[in-house]
């Protein structure tokens, strides 16, 4: 029994890259969804930062949907490779 070290290293690198990609996509989806947060009210305490994201709520929702669909597609493809 021999081990193909090159193939094993390739699988390890691709697995790491895809794992990081899924985490980044979900993180970007959360950033996109945060654009839907309402602006801080005028009653906010002084000195409290009231910055708002640069995305409009519609653009943030669209960004989140695309990122989550991409992450779901990656996960489903991985499951497809395992099952079939």
C-alpha positions in Angstrom: 0.0 0.0 0.0 1.4 3.3 -1.1 0.4 6.8 -0.3 0.3 9.4 -3.0 1.6 12.3 -1.0 1.1 14.8 -3.8 -2.6 14.0 -4.0 -2.9 14.1 -0.3 -1.3 17.5 -0.1 -3.6 18.7 -2.9 -6.7 17.5 -1.1 -5.5 19.2 2.1 -4.8 22.5 0.4 -8.2 22.5 -1.5 -10.0 21.5 1.7 -8.4 24.4 3.6 -9.1 26.9 0.9 -12.8 25.8 0.5 -13.3 25.9 4.3 -11.9 29.5 4.5 -14.1 30.5 1.4 -17.3 29.2 3.1 -16.5 31.1 6.3 -15.7 34.3 4.3 -19.0 34.0 2.3 -21.1 33.6 5.4 -19.3 36.5 7.1 -19.9 38.7 4.1 -23.6 37.6 4.2 -23.8 38.8 7.8 -22.2 42.1 6.8 -24.8 42.5 4.0 -27.6 41.7 6.3 -26.4 44.3 8.8 -27.2 47.0 6.2 -30.8 46.3 7.1 -30.3 47.6 10.6 -32.2 50.8 11.2 -30.2 54.0 11.7 -29.5 55.0 15.3 -32.1 57.3 16.7 -31.4 61.0 17.6 -31.9 60.0 21.3 -28.6 58.1 21.2 -26.1 59.2 23.9 -23.5 61.7 22.9 -20.2 60.2 21.9 -21.9 57.0 20.7 -20.7 56.3 17.2 -23.7 56.3 14.8 -21.9 55.1 11.7 -24.0 53.3 9.1 -22.8 50.9 6.5 -22.3 52.1 2.9 -24.7 49.5 1.5 -28.3 50.3 1.0 -30.7 47.7 2.6 -31.6 46.3 -0.8 -28.0 46.0 -1.9 -27.1 44.4 1.5 -29.9 41.9 1.2 -28.9 41.0 -2.4 -25.2 40.6 -1.3 -26.3 38.4 1.6 -28.4 36.2 -0.7 -25.6 35.8 -3.3 -23.1 34.9 -0.6 -25.3 32.4 1.1 -26.3 30.8 -2.2 -22.6 30.5 -3.0 -21.8 28.9 0.4 -24.8 26.6 0.1 -23.7 25.5 -3.4 -20.2 24.7 -2.2 -21.5 22.7 0.7 -24.0 20.8 -1.5 -21.3 20.1 -4.1 -19.1 18.6 -1.3 -22.0 16.4 -0.1 -22.6 15.4 -3.7 -19.0 14.3 -4.0 -19.1 12.3 -0.8 -22.4 10.5 -1.6 -21.9 9.7 -5.3 
